[in-house]
Amino acid sequence: MPLSAQPVLSAPPERVDIQLGERSYPILIGAGLLDDPASFAATPAAASALIVSNTTVAPLYAQALRAALANRFRTVHLLELPDGEVYKNLETLNLIFDALLGHGSDRKTVLFALGGGVVGDMTGFAAASYMRGVPFVQVPTTLLAQVDSSVGGKTAINHPLGKNMIGAFYQPQLVVCDLGTLQTLPPRELSAGLAEVIKYGPIHDMAFLDWIEANVDALVARDPAALAYAVKRSCEIKALVVGQDERETGLRAILNFGHTFGHAIESGLGYGEWLHGEAVGCGMVMAAHLSQRLGGVDAAFVERLTRLIERAGLPIVGPALGADRYLELMRVDKKSEAGEIRFVVIDKPGSAAVSSAPDALVRDVLAQCCVE
């Protein structure tokens, strides 16, 4: 459907609720939310707060967030972490604990994750661990974080042997998606976020995939109405899935479409060489080819998805790690069972499932989708 058919968000912000009983929380979506005290009215009362950000995002938005929180907390501290996936590790996580302990933070101290997926994941993991659990709020500033990583309570750090292998399920109290922050994203970061938007179509909502195809150029151009709809619809789909399977015992695994291949790319190249969304985009191409070989989709669907991923500015050819290395890395993926790799595949357009596949079939996919 054309972009003009979609409503433009206006004040008050749009709201999507994650329904998890006593752990339920809202996602607020709109422009100008980050510096509006009303956005944080549901934040738990406490004497102090800690904003965790990074050296790229903090200079842009930390003071505005600090001012918005000034009436709710007696003290608002700021911690700037180094920027990049390469720092999503135990050493950097300890910097958050150092700050909390150094400020004498108690069990009511609220953490605010101001940044992209790396900041959000580490802040959430720190909140889950400090004093066995303190409240935290997600304030995502990248498209990828707004449509995926800030929502659903997955928190983790990386290990040299595997991505996101050390972490916890721990839900935030609130997610505040200020669409204005997307205007400062580098083009490469915006494209990385589009990978996580695109994935929702093949796994759940083909009408949304149609819409993305019709509006991908507007999304790349940062059209406010296009971005607003993309963030809202993505959050609605993720909220629906997480509400049914919080801890990824079944349905939630479909949200990892493209991620088994993608995580292998990230680990194999070294964290940060490719952005997470770039690896996922390429991983979706590989997963689509595997889905075709397993009988779920036809060649036309694979071509359609590949062209859309390319139009979003994402890589569609994987790096030459070698099939043996890919398989080795994928065997330590979180979905693997007893050494058997489990892939998210499309069993029909708009529907996904978790499946195993013979190594020979995976090798064929890698041979077709990777540089020699």
VOGU-3710 file (C-alpha; in Angstrom, 3 decimals, decimal comma):
1> mplsaqpvls> 0,000/0,000/0,000  1,266/3,543/-0,632  2,853/5,547/2,135  0,039/8,085/2,042  -2,320/5,391/3,288  -0,482/5,236/6,600  -1,249/7,678/9,419  1,419/10,078/10,642  2,094/9,806/14,370  1,085/12,799/16,425
11> appervdiql> 1,017/13,763/20,094  0,253/12,016/22,352  2,676/9,245/21,382  1,561/5,926/19,989  1,640/3,109/22,532  2,233/-0,621/22,124  1,923/-2,820/25,224  3,946/-5,914/26,028  1,487/-8,188/27,853  3,413/-10,246/30,416
21> gersypilig> 1,216/-10,133/33,511  2,982/-8,324/36,335  5,968/-7,727/34,044  3,892/-5,907/31,404  5,125/-2,539/30,165  4,442/0,045/27,446  6,449/1,035/24,396  5,984/4,718/23,608  6,631/5,769/20,006  6,765/9,336/18,743
31> agllddpasf> 8,888/12,402/18,082  10,201/14,635/20,861  9,763/12,047/23,624  13,304/11,901/24,960  13,314/15,404/26,454  9,673/15,330/27,639  9,299/14,542/31,367  5,825/13,113/30,662  7,411/10,249/28,718  8,894/8,929/31,957
41> aatpaaasal> 5,890/9,409/34,255  5,599/5,640/34,771  9,221/5,285/35,876  9,572/3,807/39,381  10,276/6,339/42,123  13,854/6,358/43,412  16,463/8,679/44,861  18,914/8,153/42,020  19,215/7,075/38,417  22,102/6,095/36,165
51> ivsnttvapl> 22,048/6,855/32,451  24,244/4,376/30,574  25,184/5,572/27,102  28,242/5,611/24,865  30,728/8,166/23,618  28,790/8,692/20,376  25,234/9,014/21,682  25,811/10,733/25,031  27,005/14,061/23,550  23,837/14,186/21,438
61> yaqalraala> 21,111/13,211/23,898  22,333/12,628/27,460  21,749/16,165/28,705  18,227/16,249/27,294  17,385/12,971/29,011  19,006/14,147/32,217  16,846/17,290/32,191  13,701/15,229/31,549  14,488/13,076/34,593  15,487/15,914/36,922
71> nrfrtvhlle> 12,100/16,153/38,628  11,847/12,411/39,259  15,274/11,723/40,773  17,375/13,631/43,260  20,540/12,555/41,438  20,998/11,474/37,818  24,453/10,091/37,020  25,857/9,475/33,550  28,205/6,720/32,388  29,680/6,837/28,876
81> lpdgevyknl> 30,876/3,488/27,545  33,118/3,027/24,509  31,086/2,638/21,332  30,928/-0,563/19,318  30,029/-4,264/19,321  33,653/-5,100/20,123  33,071/-3,643/23,615  30,012/-5,767/24,390  31,934/-7,886/26,863  32,533/-8,603/30,528
91> etlnlifdal> 35,154/-5,884/30,895  32,761/-3,161/29,724  29,891/-4,637/31,736  32,027/-4,213/34,838  32,243/-0,480/34,149  28,491/-0,307/34,810  28,872/-2,214/38,068  31,778/0,032/39,038  29,589/3,095/38,507  26,658/1,656/40,451
101> lghgsdrktv> 28,826/0,647/43,390  30,824/3,863/43,260  27,650/5,940/43,511  26,256/3,822/46,332  23,299/2,760/44,211  20,600/0,763/45,964  17,903/-1,676/44,816  15,600/1,150/43,751  18,140/2,891/41,538  16,803/3,030/37,971
111> lfalgggvvg> 19,100/2,419/34,998  18,386/4,132/31,688  19,852/2,573/28,540  20,420/5,459/26,122  21,780/4,179/22,826  21,612/1,264/20,439  21,478/-2,470/20,919  24,887/-2,824/22,564  24,088/-0,255/25,252  20,612/-1,688/25,749
121> dmtgfaaasy> 21,793/-5,285/26,058  24,566/-4,481/28,515  22,483/-2,106/30,627  19,699/-4,656/30,834  22,123/-7,394/31,861  23,639/-5,117/34,491  20,140/-4,305/35,791  19,282/-8,007/35,969  22,469/-8,739/37,917  23,058/-5,767/40,230
131> mrgvpfvqvp> 21,705/-6,618/43,688  19,850/-9,449/41,898  17,711/-7,038/39,946  17,058/-3,295/39,725  14,607/-1,450/37,425  15,694/-0,248/34,019  14,255/1,719/31,121  15,140/1,400/27,450  15,634/4,654/25,503  16,754/3,269/22,117
141> ttllaqvdss> 18,319/5,718/19,667  18,896/3,440/16,657  16,326/1,909/14,337  17,562/-1,593/15,107  17,124/-1,059/18,834  13,705/0,569/18,459  12,243/-2,247/16,365  13,975/-5,193/17,993  16,627/-5,285/20,691  15,028/-2,865/23,188
151> vggktainhp> 11,795/-4,862/23,228  11,305/-8,221/24,889  13,844/-8,395/27,697  16,755/-10,208/26,069  19,971/-8,970/27,674  23,473/-10,273/27,112  27,139/-9,782/26,425  29,283/-11,534/23,831  31,934/-14,169/24,388  34,809/-14,799/21,969
161> lgknmigafy> 33,257/-18,193/21,201  29,708/-16,963/20,615  27,452/-13,910/20,383  25,022/-13,140/23,226  25,879/-16,377/24,994  26,009/-14,852/28,495  22,881/-13,026/29,606  19,417/-13,113/31,104  15,764/-12,558/30,270  14,938/-9,361/32,140
171> qpqlvvcdlg> 12,154/-6,996/31,142  12,433/-3,199/31,236  9,858/-1,040/32,994  9,332/1,097/29,920  10,603/1,603/26,351  10,694/5,147/24,938  11,301/5,290/21,178  12,005/8,887/20,163  11,810/8,862/16,371  13,774/12,116/16,214
181> tlqtlpprel> 16,960/10,254/17,139  16,787/8,337/13,862  17,580/11,509/11,949  21,140/11,535/13,354  21,922/7,907/12,484  24,723/7,282/9,979  23,316/5,715/6,782  25,006/2,406/7,517  23,302/2,206/10,943  19,928/3,027/9,425
191> saglaeviky> 20,301/0,226/6,879  21,303/-2,164/9,660  18,044/-1,375/11,429  16,043/-2,005/8,270  17,193/-5,643/8,358  15,247/-6,170/11,577  12,219/-4,390/10,094  12,277/-6,547/6,960  12,439/-9,821/8,903  8,947/-9,332/10,357
201> gpihdmafld> 7,357/-9,710/6,927  8,531/-13,194/5,884  8,031/-14,668/9,364  4,631/-13,178/10,237  3,035/-10,506/8,059  3,246/-10,554/4,266  1,115/-7,396/4,048  3,847/-5,634/6,016  6,429/-7,013/3,580  4,369/-5,539/0,730
211> wieanvdalv> 4,355/-2,199/2,552  8,128/-2,282/3,125  8,719/-2,986/-0,570  6,523/-0,022/-1,510  8,215/2,300/0,980  11,826/1,135/1,306  13,106/4,193/-0,547  11,190/6,442/1,855  12,630/4,536/4,799  16,181/4,920/3,488
221> ardpaalaya> 15,451/8,638/2,996  14,263/8,839/6,663  10,738/9,920/5,841  9,174/10,522/9,292  5,817/8,921/8,439  7,464/5,829/6,961  9,778/5,388/9,941  6,901/5,903/12,375  4,808/3,175/10,797  7,757/0,790/10,453
231> vkrsceikal> 8,670/1,145/14,144  5,090/0,791/15,334  4,247/-2,265/13,222  7,526/-3,960/14,094  6,880/-3,415/17,804  3,320/-4,717/17,462  4,532/-7,955/15,895  7,312/-8,428/18,430  4,923/-7,660/21,303  2,524/-10,306/20,028
241> vvgqderetg> 5,266/-12,933/19,826  6,957/-12,081/23,147  3,598/-12,009/24,918  3,092/-15,651/23,924  6,649/-16,893/24,524  8,722/-14,651/26,780  11,648/-17,023/27,250  11,955/-18,381/23,724  10,824/-21,921/24,397  8,981/-22,070/21,080
251> lrailnfght> 7,348/-19,336/19,002  9,776/-16,535/19,906  12,602/-18,339/18,138  11,117/-17,252/14,785  12,350/-13,719/15,551  15,846/-15,088/14,911  15,251/-15,474/11,164  18,640/-14,915/9,529  20,412/-14,763/12,874  22,038/-18,210/12,907
261> fghaiesglg> 23,953/-17,402/9,729  24,309/-13,763/10,800  25,841/-14,499/14,180  28,364/-16,786/12,499  29,357/-13,914/10,212  29,792/-11,547/13,169  31,822/-14,020/15,205  33,862/-15,249/12,271  34,876/-11,786/11,070  35,342/-10,383/14,580
271> ygewlhgeav> 32,688/-8,382/16,404  32,157/-4,979/14,853  33,577/-5,726/11,407  30,012/-6,048/10,125  27,150/-4,402/11,978  24,631/-6,799/13,498  21,916/-5,753/11,057  24,256/-6,192/8,084  25,014/-9,751/9,177  21,312/-10,460/9,763
281> gcgmvmaahl> 20,393/-9,057/6,348  22,884/-11,336/4,630  21,836/-14,156/6,952  18,223/-13,762/5,803  19,338/-14,280/2,209  21,072/-17,497/3,274  18,060/-18,594/5,355  15,749/-17,922/2,401  17,881/-20,139/0,161  17,805/-22,857/2,827
291> sqrlggvdaa> 14,031/-22,456/3,098  13,745/-22,992/-0,652  15,818/-26,155/-0,469  13,567/-27,425/2,332  10,461/-26,758/0,250  9,003/-23,794/2,135  9,309/-21,104/-0,552  10,060/-20,908/-4,248  12,898/-19,242/-6,124  10,765/-16,175/-6,833
301> fverltrlie> 10,307/-15,549/-3,103  14,051/-15,867/-2,503  14,758/-13,392/-5,294  12,105/-10,987/-3,990  13,523/-10,967/-0,466  17,119/-10,701/-1,722  16,325/-7,662/-3,867  14,533/-5,947/-0,965  17,486/-6,512/1,356  19,804/-5,107/-1,309
311> raglpivgpa> 17,552/-2,040/-1,800  17,784/-1,414/1,941  21,544/-0,994/1,538  22,502/-4,327/3,090  25,014/-6,949/1,919  23,551/-9,981/0,167  26,790/-11,981/-0,260  28,468/-13,531/2,762  32,173/-13,341/3,602  34,501/-16,196/2,721
321> lgadrylelm> 34,887/-17,812/6,123  34,778/-21,303/4,639  31,941/-23,779/5,123  33,730/-25,650/7,908  34,138/-22,443/9,905  30,513/-21,422/9,358  29,304/-24,805/10,584  31,647/-24,711/13,574  30,358/-21,289/14,615  26,712/-22,167/14,071
331> rvdkkseage> 26,989/-25,238/16,279  27,476/-22,935/19,292  24,389/-20,880/18,425  21,884/-20,717/21,287  19,256/-22,613/19,281  21,550/-25,587/18,687  20,596/-28,799/20,457  23,112/-31,575/21,159  25,404/-30,133/18,516  22,659/-30,037/15,882
341> irfvvidkpg> 22,257/-26,643/14,241  18,698/-25,299/14,307  17,709/-22,749/11,682  14,720/-20,450/11,457  13,246/-21,130/8,017  10,178/-19,938/6,138  7,738/-22,847/5,877  5,417/-20,681/3,783  5,418/-16,936/3,087  4,402/-15,177/6,301
351> saavssapda> 5,109/-18,182/8,524  8,343/-19,474/10,047  9,529/-22,519/11,957  12,701/-23,842/13,552  14,239/-26,725/11,652  17,417/-28,723/11,330  19,083/-29,293/7,972  21,712/-31,724/6,708  25,216/-30,264/6,667  25,440/-30,998/2,949
361> lvrdvlaqcc> 22,410/-28,795/2,285  23,879/-25,985/4,388  27,159/-26,294/2,507  25,267/-25,883/-0,768  23,665/-22,694/0,545  27,010/-21,326/1,675  28,596/-22,142/-1,663  25,864/-20,172/-3,434  25,680/-17,224/-1,019  29,317/-16,524/-0,062
371> ve> 32,274/-15,105/-1,919  34,830/-17,707/-2,909
//
